Amino acid sequence: MRNAVCIFYLVLRALDTLEDDMTISVEKKVPLLHNFHSFLYQPDWRFMESKEKDRQVLEDFPTISLEFRNLAEKYQTVIADICQRMGIGMAEFLDKHVTSEQEWDKVSLTPSLKKSKN
């Protein structure tokens, strides 16, 4: 489980790095965020255009995605699902502000953690 948690962190770190990079246009960023979860299954996918200080996590993404694909399927399913939901939520709020707790849940792990406790 330790490996799954580590890979989960790195995947979300990469997703967040992409979202935080203000040098990427919204037109380019939205599809990247929407599809980020699918890049976990693409062995050669990497993003070399980031100017963000943590860009190495995007440049070295093939290593992260390889380790992701080596995880048990149950971990892959959870990580990919949360990554997909967070990417969609992040894209929705690129050009608008979060104004409620319900909206915040779209871009955070909170709803996922609540569901997993039930």
Backbone as JSON Lines, residues from 0, in Angstrom:
{"i":0,"aa":"M","n":[0.82,-1.19,0.0],"ca":[0.0,0.0,0.0],"c":[0.87,1.27,0.0]}
{"i":1,"aa":"R","n":[2.04,1.18,0.57],"ca":[2.95,2.33,0.61],"c":[3.25,2.83,-0.8]}
{"i":2,"aa":"N","n":[3.51,1.91,-1.72],"ca":[3.79,2.3,-3.11],"c":[2.58,2.98,-3.75]}
{"i":3,"aa":"A","n":[1.4,2.46,-3.47],"ca":[0.18,3.05,-4.03],"c":[0.0,4.49,-3.55]}
{"i":4,"aa":"V","n":[0.25,4.72,-2.28],"ca":[0.11,6.08,-1.73],"c":[1.14,7.01,-2.36]}
{"i":5,"aa":"C","n":[2.36,6.54,-2.5],"ca":[3.42,7.34,-3.11],"c":[3.08,7.69,-4.57]}
{"i":6,"aa":"I","n":[2.64,6.72,-5.33],"ca":[2.29,6.96,-6.73],"c":[1.07,7.88,-6.82]}
{"i":7,"aa":"F","n":[0.1,7.67,-5.94],"ca":[-1.07,8.53,-5.9],"c":[-0.64,9.99,-5.7]}
{"i":8,"aa":"Y","n":[0.24,10.21,-4.75],"ca":[0.75,11.56,-4.49],"c":[1.4,12.14,-5.75]}
{"i":9,"aa":"L","n":[2.27,11.37,-6.39],"ca":[2.99,11.87,-7.57],"c":[2.05,12.18,-8.73]}
{"i":10,"aa":"V","n":[1.04,11.34,-8.92],"ca":[0.06,11.57,-9.98],"c":[-0.68,12.89,-9.73]}
{"i":11,"aa":"L","n":[-1.14,13.08,-8.5],"ca":[-1.87,14.3,-8.19],"c":[-0.95,15.52,-8.19]}
{"i":12,"aa":"R","n":[0.31,15.33,-7.83],"ca":[1.29,16.42,-7.9],"c":[1.47,16.86,-9.36]}
{"i":13,"aa":"A","n":[1.53,15.88,-10.26],"ca":[1.66,16.19,-11.69],"c":[0.42,16.92,-12.19]}
{"i":14,"aa":"L","n":[-0.75,16.43,-11.82],"ca":[-2.0,17.08,-12.22],"c":[-2.05,18.52,-11.72]}
{"i":15,"aa":"D","n":[-1.69,18.72,-10.47],"ca":[-1.7,20.05,-9.88],"c":[-0.66,20.97,-10.52]}
{"i":16,"aa":"T","n":[0.49,20.42,-10.87],"ca":[1.53,21.2,-11.54],"c":[1.02,21.72,-12.88]}
{"i":17,"aa":"L","n":[0.31,20.87,-13.59],"ca":[-0.28,21.27,-14.87],"c":[-1.31,22.38,-14.66]}
{"i":18,"aa":"E","n":[-2.16,22.21,-13.67],"ca":[-3.18,23.22,-13.39],"c":[-2.55,24.56,-13.0]}
{"i":19,"aa":"D","n":[-1.5,24.51,-12.2],"ca":[-0.88,25.73,-11.67],"c":[-0.06,26.51,-12.69]}
{"i":20,"aa":"D","n":[0.3,25.89,-13.8],"ca":[1.18,26.54,-14.77],"c":[0.42,27.6,-15.56]}
{"i":21,"aa":"M","n":[0.68,28.85,-15.23],"ca":[-0.01,29.97,-15.87],"c":[0.53,30.29,-17.27]}
{"i":22,"aa":"T","n":[1.58,29.6,-17.69],"ca":[2.11,29.83,-19.04],"c":[1.37,29.0,-20.09]}
{"i":23,"aa":"I","n":[0.54,28.06,-19.65],"ca":[-0.25,27.23,-20.57],"c":[-1.61,27.89,-20.75]}
{"i":24,"aa":"S","n":[-2.01,28.09,-21.99],"ca":[-3.3,28.74,-22.26],"c":[-4.45,27.86,-21.75]}
{"i":25,"aa":"V","n":[-5.54,28.49,-21.41],"ca":[-6.73,27.77,-20.95],"c":[-7.2,26.82,-22.04]}
{"i":26,"aa":"E","n":[-7.12,27.24,-23.29],"ca":[-7.57,26.39,-24.42],"c":[-6.76,25.1,-24.49]}
{"i":27,"aa":"K","n":[-5.51,25.16,-24.14],"ca":[-4.66,23.97,-24.15],"c":[-4.79,23.19,-22.84]}
{"i":28,"aa":"K","n":[-4.95,23.91,-21.74],"ca":[-4.96,23.29,-20.42],"c":[-6.22,22.46,-20.17]}
{"i":29,"aa":"V","n":[-7.38,22.95,-20.61],"ca":[-8.64,22.25,-20.34],"c":[-8.61,20.81,-20.85]}
{"i":30,"aa":"P","n":[-8.27,20.54,-22.11],"ca":[-8.23,19.14,-22.55],"c":[-7.16,18.33,-21.82]}
{"i":31,"aa":"L","n":[-6.05,18.95,-21.46],"ca":[-5.02,18.23,-20.7],"c":[-5.57,17.79,-19.35]}
{"i":32,"aa":"L","n":[-6.27,18.68,-18.66],"ca":[-6.85,18.34,-17.36],"c":[-7.95,17.29,-17.51]}
{"i":33,"aa":"H","n":[-8.8,17.44,-18.52],"ca":[-9.89,16.48,-18.73],"c":[-9.35,15.08,-19.03]}
{"i":34,"aa":"N","n":[-8.24,15.0,-19.73],"ca":[-7.71,13.71,-20.17],"c":[-6.54,13.19,-19.35]}
{"i":35,"aa":"F","n":[-6.16,13.91,-18.32],"ca":[-4.95,13.56,-17.59],"c":[-4.98,12.11,-17.09]}
{"i":36,"aa":"H","n":[-6.13,11.67,-16.59],"ca":[-6.24,10.3,-16.08],"c":[-5.88,9.27,-17.16]}
{"i":37,"aa":"S","n":[-6.17,9.57,-18.42],"ca":[-5.87,8.62,-19.49],"c":[-4.37,8.54,-19.77]}
{"i":38,"aa":"F","n":[-3.63,9.59,-19.42],"ca":[-2.18,9.57,-19.64],"c":[-1.49,8.54,-18.74]}
{"i":39,"aa":"L","n":[-2.17,8.11,-17.69],"ca":[-1.62,7.08,-16.81],"c":[-1.41,5.77,-17.57]}
{"i":40,"aa":"Y","n":[-2.16,5.57,-18.63],"ca":[-2.1,4.33,-19.41],"c":[-1.32,4.49,-20.71]}
{"i":41,"aa":"Q","n":[-0.72,5.65,-20.9],"ca":[0.08,5.92,-22.1],"c":[1.56,5.95,-21.7]}
{"i":42,"aa":"P","n":[2.28,4.88,-21.96],"ca":[3.66,4.74,-21.46],"c":[4.61,5.88,-21.82]}
{"i":43,"aa":"D","n":[4.41,6.53,-22.94],"ca":[5.35,7.56,-23.37],"c":[4.87,8.99,-23.15]}
{"i":44,"aa":"W","n":[3.68,9.15,-22.55],"ca":[3.17,10.51,-22.39],"c":[4.01,11.28,-21.37]}
{"i":45,"aa":"R","n":[4.38,12.46,-21.75],"ca":[5.05,13.42,-20.86],"c":[4.68,14.8,-21.36]}
{"i":46,"aa":"F","n":[4.86,15.8,-20.5],"ca":[4.56,17.17,-20.9],"c":[5.82,17.99,-20.71]}
{"i":47,"aa":"M","n":[6.38,18.46,-21.82],"ca":[7.67,19.15,-21.8],"c":[7.54,20.67,-21.91]}
{"i":48,"aa":"E","n":[6.32,21.16,-21.96],"ca":[6.12,22.6,-22.19],"c":[5.88,23.4,-20.93]}
{"i":49,"aa":"S","n":[5.92,22.76,-19.78],"ca":[5.64,23.47,-18.53],"c":[6.81,24.36,-18.13]}
{"i":50,"aa":"K","n":[6.46,25.5,-17.58],"ca":[7.45,26.42,-17.03],"c":[7.36,26.45,-15.5]}
{"i":51,"aa":"E","n":[6.49,25.64,-14.95],"ca":[6.26,25.58,-13.52],"c":[7.5,25.04,-12.81]}
{"i":52,"aa":"K","n":[7.73,25.49,-11.58],"ca":[8.94,25.08,-10.85],"c":[8.98,23.57,-10.61]}
{"i":53,"aa":"D","n":[7.84,22.92,-10.52],"ca":[7.78,21.47,-10.28],"c":[7.61,20.67,-11.57]}
{"i":54,"aa":"R","n":[8.0,21.25,-12.7],"ca":[7.74,20.63,-14.01],"c":[8.38,19.26,-14.19]}
{"i":55,"aa":"Q","n":[9.38,18.93,-13.39],"ca":[10.05,17.64,-13.57],"c":[9.08,16.47,-13.42]}
{"i":56,"aa":"V","n":[8.07,16.64,-12.58],"ca":[7.1,15.58,-12.4],"c":[6.32,15.32,-13.69]}
{"i":57,"aa":"L","n":[6.17,16.33,-14.53],"ca":[5.52,16.16,-15.83],"c":[6.49,15.63,-16.88]}
{"i":58,"aa":"E","n":[7.72,16.07,-16.79],"ca":[8.74,15.62,-17.74],"c":[9.1,14.15,-17.52]}
{"i":59,"aa":"D","n":[9.06,13.71,-16.27],"ca":[9.38,12.32,-15.93],"c":[8.14,11.46,-15.76]}
{"i":60,"aa":"F","n":[7.01,11.91,-16.3],"ca":[5.75,11.18,-16.11],"c":[5.78,9.74,-16.61]}
{"i":61,"aa":"P","n":[6.54,9.38,-17.64],"ca":[6.58,7.97,-18.04],"c":[7.03,7.04,-16.9]}
{"i":62,"aa":"T","n":[7.91,7.5,-16.05],"ca":[8.34,6.68,-14.9],"c":[7.2,6.53,-13.91]}
{"i":63,"aa":"I","n":[6.5,7.63,-13.65],"ca":[5.37,7.59,-12.72],"c":[4.26,6.69,-13.26]}
{"i":64,"aa":"S","n":[3.93,6.85,-14.54],"ca":[2.85,6.04,-15.11],"c":[3.22,4.56,-15.18]}
{"i":65,"aa":"L","n":[4.5,4.26,-15.38],"ca":[4.94,2.86,-15.35],"c":[4.7,2.25,-13.97]}
{"i":66,"aa":"E","n":[5.08,2.97,-12.94],"ca":[4.87,2.47,-11.58],"c":[3.38,2.38,-11.27]}
{"i":67,"aa":"F","n":[2.6,3.31,-11.78],"ca":[1.14,3.25,-11.62],"c":[0.61,1.95,-12.24]}
{"i":68,"aa":"R","n":[1.04,1.64,-13.44],"ca":[0.55,0.44,-14.13],"c":[1.04,-0.85,-13.47]}
{"i":69,"aa":"N","n":[2.07,-0.74,-12.63],"ca":[2.55,-1.91,-11.89],"c":[1.76,-2.14,-10.6]}
{"i":70,"aa":"L","n":[0.92,-1.19,-10.22],"ca":[0.1,-1.34,-9.01],"c":[-1.02,-2.35,-9.25]}
{"i":71,"aa":"A","n":[-1.54,-2.88,-8.17],"ca":[-2.72,-3.75,-8.26],"c":[-3.87,-2.96,-8.9]}
{"i":72,"aa":"E","n":[-4.71,-3.66,-9.63],"ca":[-5.8,-3.0,-10.36],"c":[-6.71,-2.2,-9.43]}
{"i":73,"aa":"K","n":[-6.93,-2.67,-8.21],"ca":[-7.81,-1.94,-7.29],"c":[-7.25,-0.56,-6.98]}
{"i":74,"aa":"Y","n":[-5.94,-0.42,-6.88],"ca":[-5.33,0.88,-6.64],"c":[-5.38,1.74,-7.9]}
{"i":75,"aa":"Q","n":[-5.13,1.13,-9.03],"ca":[-5.2,1.87,-10.3],"c":[-6.58,2.48,-10.5]}
{"i":76,"aa":"T","n":[-7.6,1.7,-10.21],"ca":[-8.98,2.16,-10.4],"c":[-9.28,3.39,-9.55]}
{"i":77,"aa":"V","n":[-8.91,3.33,-8.28],"ca":[-9.17,4.45,-7.37],"c":[-8.39,5.69,-7.8]}
{"i":78,"aa":"I","n":[-7.11,5.52,-8.08],"ca":[-6.26,6.66,-8.45],"c":[-6.76,7.3,-9.75]}
{"i":79,"aa":"A","n":[-7.03,6.49,-10.76],"ca":[-7.49,7.03,-12.04],"c":[-8.84,7.73,-11.9]}
{"i":80,"aa":"D","n":[-9.75,7.17,-11.11],"ca":[-11.06,7.77,-10.91],"c":[-10.95,9.13,-10.23]}
{"i":81,"aa":"I","n":[-10.2,9.2,-9.16],"ca":[-10.05,10.47,-8.44],"c":[-9.32,11.48,-9.32]}
{"i":82,"aa":"C","n":[-8.31,11.03,-10.03],"ca":[-7.57,11.9,-10.93],"c":[-8.51,12.47,-12.0]}
{"i":83,"aa":"Q","n":[-9.38,11.65,-12.55],"ca":[-10.32,12.12,-13.57],"c":[-11.26,13.17,-12.99]}
{"i":84,"aa":"R","n":[-11.84,12.88,-11.83],"ca":[-12.79,13.82,-11.23],"c":[-12.12,15.14,-10.85]}
{"i":85,"aa":"M","n":[-10.91,15.05,-10.32],"ca":[-10.2,16.27,-9.95],"c":[-9.82,17.08,-11.19]}
{"i":86,"aa":"G","n":[-9.38,16.41,-12.24],"ca":[-9.02,17.11,-13.47],"c":[-10.2,17.86,-14.07]}
{"i":87,"aa":"I","n":[-11.36,17.22,-14.07],"ca":[-12.57,17.86,-14.58],"c":[-12.94,19.06,-13.71]}
{"i":88,"aa":"G","n":[-12.86,18.88,-12.39],"ca":[-13.16,19.98,-11.48],"c":[-12.19,21.13,-11.63]}
{"i":89,"aa":"M","n":[-10.91,20.81,-11.76],"ca":[-9.9,21.86,-11.95],"c":[-10.17,22.65,-13.22]}
{"i":90,"aa":"A","n":[-10.49,21.95,-14.29],"ca":[-10.75,22.61,-15.57],"c":[-11.96,23.54,-15.47]}
{"i":91,"aa":"E","n":[-12.96,23.12,-14.74],"ca":[-14.17,23.93,-14.6],"c":[-13.88,25.27,-13.93]}
{"i":92,"aa":"F","n":[-12.91,25.27,-13.01],"ca":[-12.65,26.47,-12.23],"c":[-11.39,27.22,-12.67]}
{"i":93,"aa":"L","n":[-10.92,26.97,-13.87],"ca":[-9.75,27.7,-14.35],"c":[-10.01,29.19,-14.48]}
{"i":94,"aa":"D","n":[-11.2,29.54,-14.91],"ca":[-11.48,30.96,-15.11],"c":[-12.65,31.47,-14.28]}
{"i":95,"aa":"K","n":[-12.96,30.77,-13.21],"ca":[-13.95,31.28,-12.27],"c":[-13.52,30.9,-10.86]}
{"i":96,"aa":"H","n":[-14.06,31.58,-9.88],"ca":[-13.66,31.36,-8.5],"c":[-14.62,30.39,-7.8]}
{"i":97,"aa":"V","n":[-14.08,29.6,-6.9],"ca":[-14.87,28.71,-6.07],"c":[-15.64,29.58,-5.08]}
{"i":98,"aa":"T","n":[-16.96,29.39,-5.01],"ca":[-17.78,30.23,-4.14],"c":[-18.56,29.45,-3.09]}
{"i":99,"aa":"S","n":[-18.45,28.12,-3.1],"ca":[-19.19,27.33,-2.11],"c":[-18.41,26.06,-1.78]}
{"i":100,"aa":"E","n":[-18.8,25.45,-0.67],"ca":[-18.18,24.18,-0.29],"c":[-18.47,23.11,-1.33]}
{"i":101,"aa":"Q","n":[-19.66,23.13,-1.9],"ca":[-20.02,22.16,-2.94],"c":[-19.11,22.3,-4.15]}
{"i":102,"aa":"E","n":[-18.8,23.54,-4.54],"ca":[-17.88,23.75,-5.65],"c":[-16.48,23.31,-5.28]}
{"i":103,"aa":"W","n":[-16.06,23.57,-4.05],"ca":[-14.72,23.16,-3.61],"c":[-14.58,21.65,-3.7]}
{"i":104,"aa":"D","n":[-15.65,20.92,-3.39],"ca":[-15.6,19.46,-3.46],"c":[-15.29,18.96,-4.86]}
{"i":105,"aa":"K","n":[-15.58,19.75,-5.88],"ca":[-15.29,19.33,-7.25],"c":[-13.79,19.31,-7.55]}
{"i":106,"aa":"V","n":[-13.02,20.1,-6.82],"ca":[-11.58,20.21,-7.11],"c":[-10.72,19.69,-5.97]}
{"i":107,"aa":"S","n":[-11.32,18.97,-5.04],"ca":[-10.54,18.45,-3.91],"c":[-10.82,16.98,-3.7]}
{"i":108,"aa":"L","n":[-10.07,16.37,-2.8],"ca":[-10.27,14.96,-2.47],"c":[-11.42,14.75,-1.51]}
{"i":109,"aa":"T","n":[-11.96,15.8,-0.94],"ca":[-12.97,15.69,0.1],"c":[-14.11,14.75,-0.26]}
{"i":110,"aa":"P","n":[-14.76,14.88,-1.42],"ca":[-15.88,13.97,-1.7],"c":[-15.43,12.52,-1.8]}
{"i":111,"aa":"S","n":[-14.26,12.29,-2.32],"ca":[-13.75,10.93,-2.46],"c":[-13.52,10.31,-1.1]}
{"i":112,"aa":"L","n":[-12.95,11.08,-0.19],"ca":[-12.67,10.57,1.14],"c":[-13.96,10.33,1.9]}
{"i":113,"aa":"K","n":[-14.94,11.19,1.74],"ca":[-16.23,10.99,2.4],"c":[-16.87,9.7,1.91]}
{"i":114,"aa":"K","n":[-16.85,9.48,0.59],"ca":[-17.46,8.28,0.02],"c":[-16.74,7.02,0.49]}
{"i":115,"aa":"S","n":[-15.42,7.07,0.61],"ca":[-14.68,5.87,0.98],"c":[-14.88,5.5,2.43]}
{"i":116,"aa":"K","n":[-15.31,6.45,3.28],"ca":[-15.54,6.16,4.69],"c":[-16.9,5.52,4.9]}
{"i":117,"aa":"N","n":[-17.82,5.71,3.97],"ca":[-19.18,5.17,4.12],"c":[-19.24,3.73,3.73]}
